[in-house]
């Protein structure tokens, strides 16, 4: 857990939100977590684009994205390393699922300490559990980073310190993602990652990797994956905006090497690693 | 939508919660909505028991139920008709799905205006739509009234004023519930209501009805139901703690009479109706 150092609500330094906010009542909103490096939020365009996709999906309008961008840049300024968490909810609403006609979105920006991870996570890989909890299928919510995260909270309770991540399947047994990250498998020099049309979050590092793989001469395929694919893989990794990319050395008892392909990707996708900050 | 007249957070008259509350970040908590009649919260034991089941399922401890009970009674006192909404979250948490070791639950109590419904809803029945949105399956979350309600928010956006409720199916096509209520079908003088082991909320009126039906000489069965069962039914109704019991006159274009069996149940399960308040 990272502790919040400062919190702004609708642009004001202010640690509280109205108890009648629909973000609290129903999880009616979306969020983003951004790495801050040398005073700048990383991948800001991609994060704001995903935020917008989520807001559109939920039908939350009236979010001033240009001023949100300016605010995130201003909060990041002067911080060598930090994390920013942004929450946008539908706003106040009291009781009843029906969306109020005059809802005014609430935006919350938190500046957080940078989570430091041991360098051996990046060199030797991490250990992950296969979670018993299965994700429900919901195409209307799949892909976006909404505030309904009880599945992740319950899944995270399946281990303590003995693992660094957990692998989640959906209710039909398809592999979907890590509890806090996306997952990729390595098979015959090809990267495989689950299709997220019915469950899961489309992560920003995943998106970057899908876009960048062709330039790196790496084949990558988005497809349905099952546990057989996991056990037959020659390597695996998890990725998100704060961890970057964690090779996997153990997943549900299966041992993996860190293939050269994955070793190549680590410096490309770990924020600040190229500058030696994680070494 | 009902507007909140007063809000207490952890027992203090206070309209805001910390922005780092996990209720907001992840929907990490549960809620109850209670009818208040003649200064008393109705079915308080049943609501607190369901709250406790939800807290246990999520692993949220340290909730002082006795003082919560006393608080709800005290908030209700002096109000002839009102609604109480209670939210209990895991408490503050900043970032990360992992549950903080020292989490202190947040409890929020809202006193709300009583929602008045037209008397013809109870006499002639209401109109309901069959929602396109399908509920994801998750046995770990099914039954409890948790704060992850985006499915209901999205489903409620499928109609405006032309209907009073929407019927939800799960991702496998089983009928589960209304957007804000439970559903019962009438077939050959038997009541049928969906099994909620994989999706849905176990409502308090549903629970009372299941317990009371034998005393009323009514057969009731909890089972898997599909749209064929809906179209073959001789009647249907929705129920929750605030509406009581709404007979259905139209559901996805199917017209129903209000069977005598349902007419009998209305005064039993509509708060305050016996005293003529809804007539």
Boltz contact constraints between the chains, C-beta under 6 A:
constraints:
  - contact:
      token1: [A, 1]
      token2: [B, 94]
      max_distance: 6.0
  - contact:
      token1: [A, 1]
      token2: [B, 96]
      max_distance: 6.0
  - contact:
      token1: [A, 1]
      token2: [B, 100]
      max_distance: 6.0
  - contact:
      token1: [A, 2]
      token2: [B, 94]
      max_distance: 6.0
  - contact:
      token1: [A, 2]
      token2: [B, 95]
      max_distance: 6.0
  - contact:
      token1: [A, 3]
      token2: [B, 94]
      max_distance: 6.0
  - contact:
      token1: [A, 4]
      token2: [B, 20]
      max_distance: 6.0
  - contact:
      token1: [A, 4]
      token2: [B, 94]
      max_distance: 6.0
  - contact:
      token1: [A, 7]
      token2: [B, 19]
      max_distance: 6.0
  - contact:
      token1: [A, 9]
      token2: [B, 19]
      max_distance: 6.0
  - contact:
      token1: [A, 15]
      token2: [B, 18]
      max_distance: 6.0
  - contact:
      token1: [A, 15]
      token2: [B, 19]
      max_distance: 6.0
  - contact:
      token1: [A, 16]
      token2: [B, 16]
      max_distance: 6.0
  - contact:
      token1: [A, 16]
      token2: [B, 18]
      max_distance: 6.0
  - contact:
      token1: [A, 17]
      token2: [B, 19]
      max_distance: 6.0
  - contact:
      token1: [A, 18]
      token2: [B, 15]
      max_distance: 6.0
  - contact:
      token1: [A, 18]
      token2: [B, 16]
      max_distance: 6.0
  - contact:
      token1: [A, 19]
      token2: [B, 7]
      max_distance: 6.0
  - contact:
      token1: [A, 19]
      token2: [B, 9]
      max_distance: 6.0
  - contact:
      token1: [A, 19]
      token2: [B, 15]
      max_distance: 6.0
  - contact:
      token1: [A, 19]
      token2: [B, 17]
      max_distance: 6.0
  - contact:
      token1: [A, 19]
      token2: [B, 108]
      max_distance: 6.0
  - contact:
      token1: [A, 20]
      token2: [B, 4]
      max_distance: 6.0
  - contact:
      token1: [A, 23]
      token2: [B, 24]
      max_distance: 6.0
  - contact:
      token1: [A, 24]
      token2: [B, 23]
      max_distance: 6.0
  - contact:
      token1: [A, 24]
      token2: [B, 24]
      max_distance: 6.0
  - contact:
      token1: [A, 26]
      token2: [B, 149]
      max_distance: 6.0
  - contact:
      token1: [A, 26]
      token2: [B, 153]
      max_distance: 6.0
  - contact:
      token1: [A, 27]
      token2: [B, 27]
      max_distance: 6.0
  - contact:
      token1: [A, 27]
      token2: [B, 147]
      max_distance: 6.0
  - contact:
      token1: [A, 27]
      token2: [B, 148]
      max_distance: 6.0
  - contact:
      token1: [A, 27]
      token2: [B, 150]
      max_distance: 6.0
  - contact:
      token1: [A, 28]
      token2: [B, 153]
      max_distance: 6.0
  - contact:
      token1: [A, 85]
      token2: [B, 95]
      max_distance: 6.0
  - contact:
      token1: [A, 94]
      token2: [B, 1]
      max_distance: 6.0
  - contact:
      token1: [A, 94]
      token2: [B, 2]
      max_distance: 6.0
  - contact:
      token1: [A, 94]
      token2: [B, 3]
      max_distance: 6.0
  - contact:
      token1: [A, 94]
      token2: [B, 4]
      max_distance: 6.0
  - contact:
      token1: [A, 95]
      token2: [B, 2]
      max_distance: 6.0
  - contact:
      token1: [A, 95]
      token2: [B, 85]
      max_distance: 6.0
  - contact:
      token1: [A, 95]
      token2: [B, 112]
      max_distance: 6.0
  - contact:
      token1: [A, 96]
      token2: [B, 1]
      max_distance: 6.0
  - contact:
      token1: [A, 97]
      token2: [B, 152]
      max_distance: 6.0
  - contact:
      token1: [A, 97]
      token2: [B, 153]
      max_distance: 6.0
  - contact:
      token1: [A, 97]
      token2: [B, 156]
      max_distance: 6.0
  - contact:
      token1: [A, 98]
      token2: [B, 156]
      max_distance: 6.0
  - contact:
      token1: [A, 100]
      token2: [B, 1]
      max_distance: 6.0
  - contact:
      token1: [A, 108]
      token2: [B, 19]
      max_distance: 6.0
  - contact:
      token1: [A, 112]
      token2: [B, 95]
      max_distance: 6.0
  - contact:
      token1: [A, 133]
      token2: [B, 140]
      max_distance: 6.0
  - contact:
      token1: [A, 136]
      token2: [B, 136]
      max_distance: 6.0
  - contact:
      token1: [A, 136]
      token2: [B, 137]
      max_distance: 6.0
  - contact:
      token1: [A, 136]
      token2: [B, 138]
      max_distance: 6.0
  - contact:
      token1: [A, 137]
      token2: [B, 136]
      max_distance: 6.0
  - contact:
      token1: [A, 137]
      token2: [B, 171]
      max_distance: 6.0
  - contact:
      token1: [A, 138]
      token2: [B, 136]
      max_distance: 6.0
  - contact:
      token1: [A, 140]
      token2: [B, 133]
      max_distance: 6.0
  - contact:
      token1: [A, 140]
      token2: [B, 154]
      max_distance: 6.0
  - contact:
      token1: [A, 141]
      token2: [B, 150]
      max_distance: 6.0
  - contact:
      token1: [A, 146]
      token2: [B, 150]
      max_distance: 6.0
  - contact:
      token1: [A, 147]
      token2: [B, 27]
      max_distance: 6.0
  - contact:
      token1: [A, 148]
      token2: [B, 27]
      max_distance: 6.0
  - contact:
      token1: [A, 148]
      token2: [B, 148]
      max_distance: 6.0
  - contact:
      token1: [A, 148]
      token2: [B, 150]
      max_distance: 6.0
  - contact:
      token1: [A, 149]
      token2: [B, 26]
      max_distance: 6.0
  - contact:
      token1: [A, 150]
      token2: [B, 27]
      max_distance: 6.0
  - contact:
      token1: [A, 150]
      token2: [B, 141]
      max_distance: 6.0
  - contact:
      token1: [A, 150]
      token2: [B, 146]
      max_distance: 6.0
  - contact:
      token1: [A, 150]
      token2: [B, 148]
      max_distance: 6.0
  - contact:
      token1: [A, 152]
      token2: [B, 97]
      max_distance: 6.0
  - contact:
      token1: [A, 153]
      token2: [B, 26]
      max_distance: 6.0
  - contact:
      token1: [A, 153]
      token2: [B, 28]
      max_distance: 6.0
  - contact:
      token1: [A, 153]
      token2: [B, 97]
      max_distance: 6.0
  - contact:
      token1: [A, 154]
      token2: [B, 140]
      max_distance: 6.0
  - contact:
      token1: [A, 156]
      token2: [B, 97]
      max_distance: 6.0
  - contact:
      token1: [A, 156]
      token2: [B, 98]
      max_distance: 6.0
  - contact:
      token1: [A, 171]
      token2: [B, 137]
      max_distance: 6.0
